[in-house]
Amino acid sequence: MRTLKFLLQKEFRQIFRDKTIIAIILVMPTIQLLILPLAANYEIKNINLSITDHDRSAYSSQLISKITASGYFKLTGYNDSFKESLENIESEKADLTLEIPANFERNLIREEEQKVFLAVNAINGVKANLGGAYLSTIIRNYNQDLRMELIPQTKINPLPVIQTTNSNWYNTLLNYNLFMVPGILAILVTMIAGFLSALNIVKEKEMGTIEQINVTPIKKIHFILGKLIPFWIMGIIVFSIGLTLSRVIYGIVPLGSIPLLYGFIAIYLLAVLGFGLLISTYCDTQQQAMFIAFFFVMIFVLMGGLFTSIDSMPEWAKTVSRFNPMRYLIEVMRMVILKGSNFKDIRFHFLIIAIFAVVLNAWALWNYRKTS
């Protein structure tokens, strides 16, 4: 224990001497938590729409008013020809174009049917799908209202009507901050802990101090613990800063147990730090360690379920995501913060992360070659 105490003193002194590390730990998560949740929003608004109205009747005006009043669309063109609307799409002034044919109102009244044409710019697939779905829903609702208006009122409604009442559990107002902030905090903790630990042993190699350590009677387990414990503490600090900002800035109060969150993050940090230390035992330079850590962290982020639902991934991607520790942290953060889940609900996640922690740290310990 005395040896470990001296190693920890050495590591903390090195950390506090490096102003960059202090900035990474304190400033970076603060700025990112202030900016990223505001930008990462799944709700698509301000969709540029160009309309070609060949009818210019009261009914076509009502439809256009209903579309623009929805708040999702911004009318960027009201043209007489479809060619002009198509040019707006080609010049990226519009994301969608709606063509209302001539005799739109007359055909609706006399023939009780009429087609409209919708063209979507699919370069941005997400915006195209959601924009097209929004517009189709608005047109469908307008059509329903029109039918109710035109059909004579009788005691028995000739139109079958199904009414639905929505209840959004755990996020009643569909506030995207509640959904995104816990996931973004999970990413920040993973990135900071993973990158800093990955550069740790490599820094000793580049400075030449690793040779001095190798000829001392320090055991491998003491050396690895001396590298792991300081950044484990720093990871807890980053997590605490994130929880505080989430509450102060976004008003997110965890419904579940905060000690349970800290218990999980403590095990999770052991896994991530073990992964970073493992990378550092294989690398000779900080540049190598940085690129390898970046490679894996990008995979963790993109396949962690924050931006793309894991259930929507192909089977091979679902299999790969089972070996992604960030996936389990994001799930636990949302379960505890939004749902108020208890230990029984997340015990499987605890088990998986504990296995990650044991395997990765044991691997790093085994792979660290110490010569006497």
C-alpha positions in Angstrom: 0.0 0.0 0.0 2.9 2.3 0.7 4.2 1.8 -2.8 0.7 2.5 -4.3 0.5 5.7 -2.2 3.7 7.1 -3.6 2.6 6.2 -7.2 -0.7 8.0 -6.6 1.1 11.0 -5.3 3.3 11.0 -8.4 0.3 10.7 -10.8 -1.7 13.4 -9.1 1.2 15.8 -9.2 1.7 15.1 -13.0 -2.1 15.7 -13.6 -2.2 19.0 -11.7 1.0 20.3 -13.4 -0.6 19.7 -16.8 -3.1 22.6 -17.3 -4.5 20.9 -20.4 -5.7 17.9 -18.5 -7.5 20.2 -16.0 -9.1 22.1 -18.8 -10.2 18.8 -20.4 -11.7 17.6 -17.2 -13.5 20.8 -16.1 -14.1 23.0 -19.2 -14.7 20.5 -22.0 -17.7 18.7 -20.4 -19.3 22.0 -19.3 -19.1 23.5 -22.8 -20.3 20.4 -24.6 -23.2 19.8 -22.3 -24.3 23.4 -22.9 -24.1 23.2 -26.7 -24.7 19.6 -27.8 -28.2 19.0 -26.3 -29.4 22.2 -28.0 -28.1 21.1 -31.4 -28.9 17.3 -31.2 -32.6 17.4 -31.8 -34.6 14.7 -33.6 -37.5 17.0 -34.3 -37.1 18.4 -37.8 -38.5 22.0 -38.3 -38.1 24.8 -40.8 -38.5 22.4 -43.7 -38.3 24.4 -46.9 -41.4 23.9 -49.0 -42.2 25.0 -52.5 -45.8 24.9 -53.7 -47.2 24.9 -57.2 -50.9 25.9 -57.1 -52.6 25.5 -60.5 -56.0 25.8 -58.9 -55.7 28.9 -56.7 -59.1 28.2 -55.2 -60.5 28.5 -51.6 -59.8 24.8 -51.0 -56.2 25.0 -52.1 -55.7 28.1 -50.0 -57.1 26.3 -47.0 -54.7 23.4 -47.6 -51.7 25.7 -47.9 -52.7 27.6 -44.8 -53.0 24.4 -42.8 -49.5 23.3 -44.0 -47.8 26.6 -43.1 -49.6 26.9 -39.8 -48.3 23.5 -38.6 -44.9 25.1 -37.7 -42.9 22.5 -39.5 -42.7 24.1 -42.9 -41.3 27.3 -44.2 -42.8 28.4 -47.6 -39.9 29.3 -49.8 -41.8 29.4 -53.1 -45.3 29.8 -54.4 -45.0 29.2 -58.2 -47.3 28.9 -61.2 -45.3 26.0 -62.8 -43.9 22.8 -61.5 -40.6 23.5 -63.3 -40.0 26.5 -61.1 -40.6 24.4 -58.0 -38.2 21.7 -59.3 -35.6 24.3 -59.9 -35.9 25.3 -56.2 -35.2 21.7 -55.2 -32.2 21.5 -57.5 -30.8 24.7 -56.2 -31.5 23.5 -52.6 -33.8 26.3 -51.9 -36.6 23.8 -51.1 -36.6 20.3 -49.5 -40.1 19.4 -50.8 -42.5 20.6 -53.4 -46.2 20.1 -53.5 -48.1 20.4 -56.8 -51.9 21.2 -56.5 -53.5 20.4 -59.9 -56.0 22.5 -61.7 -59.7 22.0 -60.8 -58.6 20.8 -57.4 -61.7 22.2 -55.6 -64.2 21.2 -58.4 -63.0 17.6 -58.4 -63.2 17.3 -54.7 -66.8 18.5 -54.7 -68.1 16.8 -57.8 -66.1 13.6 -58.0 -65.1 13.4 -54.3 -61.5 12.7 -55.1 -58.4 14.4 -56.2 -54.7 13.6 -56.3 -51.8 15.9 -55.4 -48.2 15.4 -56.3 -45.4 15.5 -53.7 -41.7 15.5 -54.6 -39.0 15.2 -51.9 -35.3 15.9 -52.1 -33.9 12.7 -50.7 -30.2 13.8 -50.4 -30.9 14.3 -46.7 -32.7 11.1 -46.0 -33.8 11.9 -42.5 -35.2 15.3 -43.4 -36.9 13.8 -46.6 -38.6 11.0 -44.7 -39.8 13.1 -41.8 -40.8 16.1 -44.0 -42.7 13.8 -46.4 -44.4 12.1 -43.4 -45.4 15.4 -41.8 -46.8 16.7 -45.1 -48.7 13.5 -45.8 -50.2 13.6 -42.3 -51.4 17.2 -42.7 -53.0 16.5 -46.1 -54.7 13.4 -44.6 -56.1 15.4 -41.7 -57.2 18.1 -44.1 -58.9 15.5 -46.2 -60.7 14.1 -43.2 -61.9 17.6 -42.1 -63.2 18.2 -45.7 -65.1 15.0 -45.8 -66.8 15.8 -42.5 -67.7 19.2 -43.8 -69.1 18.0 -47.2 -71.1 14.9 -46.0 -74.6 15.8 -44.7 -75.0 15.5 -41.0 -77.1 12.5 -39.9 -77.9 10.8 -36.7 -75.6 7.9 -37.6 -72.2 9.0 -38.8 -71.5 7.4 -42.2 -67.8 7.6 -41.7 -66.1 5.1 -39.3 -64.2 7.2 -36.8 -61.4 5.9 -34.5 -60.1 8.3 -31.9 -56.8 7.8 -30.2 -55.5 9.4 -27.0 -51.7 9.5 -26.6 -49.9 9.2 -23.3 -46.1 9.7 -23.4 -44.7 7.8 -20.5 -41.4 9.0 -18.8 -41.2 12.0 -21.1 -44.7 13.5 -21.2 -43.9 16.6 -23.2 -41.4 14.8 -25.5 -38.6 17.1 -24.3 -35.6 16.1 -26.3 -33.2 17.4 -23.7 -34.5 14.7 -21.3 -33.7 12.1 -24.0 -30.4 13.5 -25.2 -28.6 14.9 -22.2 -28.1 11.6 -20.3 -26.8 10.0 -23.5 -24.4 12.9 -24.2 -23.2 12.8 -20.7 -22.4 9.1 -21.1 -20.4 9.9 -24.3 -18.4 12.6 -22.5 -17.5 10.4 -19.6 -16.4 7.6 -22.0 -14.3 10.0 -24.2 -12.5 11.7 -21.3 -11.8 8.6 -19.4 -10.9 6.5 -22.4 -8.6 9.1 -24.1 -6.8 10.2 -20.9 -6.1 6.6 -19.8 -5.0 5.6 -23.3 -2.3 8.3 -23.3 -1.1 7.5 -19.8 1.5 4.7 -20.1 2.4 5.9 -23.6 3.4 9.3 -22.1 5.8 7.5 -19.8 7.3 5.7 -22.8 7.8 8.9 -24.7 9.4 10.7 -21.8 11.7 7.8 -21.1 10.5 7.4 -17.4 9.0 4.0 -18.1 12.6 2.5 -18.2 13.2 3.9 -14.7 10.0 2.5 -13.4 10.7 -0.9 -15.0 14.0 -1.3 -13.1 12.3 -0.6 -9.7 10.8 -3.3 -7.5 7.3 -1.9 -8.2 4.8 -4.7 -9.0 2.8 -4.6 -12.2 -0.5 -4.5 -10.2 0.7 -1.4 -8.3 1.8 0.3 -11.5 -1.6 -0.3 -13.2 -3.6 0.8 -10.2 -1.5 3.9 -9.9 -2.4 4.8 -13.5 -6.1 3.8 -13.1 -7.2 5.3 -9.8 -6.5 9.0 -10.5 -8.4 9.0 -13.7 -11.2 6.9 -12.1 -11.6 9.8 -9.6 -11.5 12.3 -12.5 -14.2 10.4 -14.2 -16.4 10.6 -11.1 -15.8 14.4 -11.0 -16.7 14.8 -14.7 -19.9 12.7 -14.1 -20.8 14.9 -11.1 -20.3 18.1 -13.1 -22.6 16.6 -15.8 -25.3 15.7 -13.4 -25.1 19.2 -11.8 -25.3 21.0 -15.1 -28.2 18.8 -16.2 -30.2 19.8 -13.2 -29.2 23.5 -13.2 -29.4 24.2 -16.9 -32.0 21.7 -18.2 -34.0 21.0 -15.0 -33.4 17.2 -15.3 -33.9 15.6 -11.9 -33.2 11.8 -11.8 -36.4 9.9 -10.8 -34.2 7.0 -9.7 -31.5 6.6 -7.1 -28.5 8.9 -7.6 -26.2 6.5 -5.5 -27.3 3.7 -7.9 -26.1 5.9 -10.8 -22.8 6.5 -9.1 -22.4 2.8 -8.3 -22.9 1.9 -12.0 -20.6 4.7 -13.2 -17.9 3.5 -10.8 -17.9 0.1 -12.4 -18.2 1.5 -15.9 -15.2 3.8 -15.4 -13.1 0.7 -14.4 -14.1 -0.9 -17.7 -13.3 2.2 -19.8 -10.1 3.0 -18.0 -9.0 -0.6 -18.4 -9.7 -0.4 -22.1 -7.6 2.8 -22.4 -4.8 1.3 -20.4 -4.9 -1.8 -22.7 -4.5 0.5 -25.7 -1.6 2.2 -24.1 0.2 -1.1 -23.4 0.1 -1.8 -27.2 1.2 1.6 -28.4 4.6 3.3 -28.4 3.6 6.9 -29.1 0.7 9.1 -28.0 -0.3 9.7 -31.6 -0.8 5.9 -32.1 -2.8 5.7 -28.8 -4.9 8.7 -29.8 -5.9 7.3 -33.2 -6.7 3.8 -31.9 -8.8 5.3 -29.1 -10.6 7.6 -31.5 -11.3 4.6 -33.8 -13.0 2.6 -31.1 -14.8 5.6 -29.4 -16.4 6.5 -32.8 -17.7 3.0 -33.1 -18.9 3.1 -29.5 -20.8 6.4 -30.1 -22.4 5.5 -33.4 -23.4 2.1 -32.3 -24.4 3.0 -28.7 -28.0 3.7 -29.4 -28.0 7.5 -28.9 -28.4 8.6 -32.5 -29.7 5.4 -34.0 -32.0 2.9 -32.2 -30.3 -0.4 -31.7 -33.6 -2.2 -32.6 -33.4 -0.6 -36.0 -29.9 -1.9 -36.8 -29.3 -5.1 -38.8 -28.7 -8.3 -36.9 -24.9 -8.2 -37.3 -24.8 -4.6 -35.9 -27.0 -5.7 -32.9 -24.5 -8.5 -32.2 -21.6 -6.0 -32.3 -23.4 -3.6 -30.1 -23.5 -6.2 -27.3 -19.7 -5.7 -27.0 -20.1 -1.9 -26.8 -19.9 -0.7 -23.1 -21.3 2.7 -24.0 -24.6 1.1 -25.0 -25.2 -0.2 -21.5 -24.3 3.1 -19.9 -26.7 5.1 -22.1 -29.5 2.6 -21.4 -28.9 2.7 -17.6 -28.7 6.5 -17.6 -32.1 6.8 -19.3 -33.6 4.0 -17.2 -32.6 5.5 -13.9 -33.0 9.2 -14.8 -36.2 9.0 -16.8 -38.0 5.8 -15.6 -36.7 5.7 -12.0 -35.5 2.1 -12.5 -33.9 0.3 -9.5 -31.1 -2.2 -9.2 -33.3 -5.1 -10.1 -34.1 -3.5 -13.4 -30.4 -2.9 -14.3 -28.7 -5.8 -12.7 -28.0 -7.4 -16.1 -26.2 -4.2 -17.2 -24.2 -4.2 -13.9 -23.1 -7.8 -14.7 -22.0 -7.1 -18.2 -20.0 -4.0 -17.3 -18.4 -5.8 -14.4 -17.3 -8.5 -16.9 -15.9 -5.8 -19.2 -14.0 -4.3 -16.2 -12.4 -7.6 -15.1 -11.5 -8.7 -18.6 -10.0 -5.4 -19.9 -8.0 -4.7 -16.7 -6.7 -8.2 -16.5 -5.7 -8.0 -20.2 -4.0 -4.7 -19.6 -2.2 -6.1 -16.6 -1.1 -9.2 -18.4 0.0 -7.2 -21.5 2.1 -4.7 -19.6 5.7 -6.1 -19.9 7.8 -5.2 -17.0 11.5 -6.0 -17.0 13.6 -6.1 -13.9 
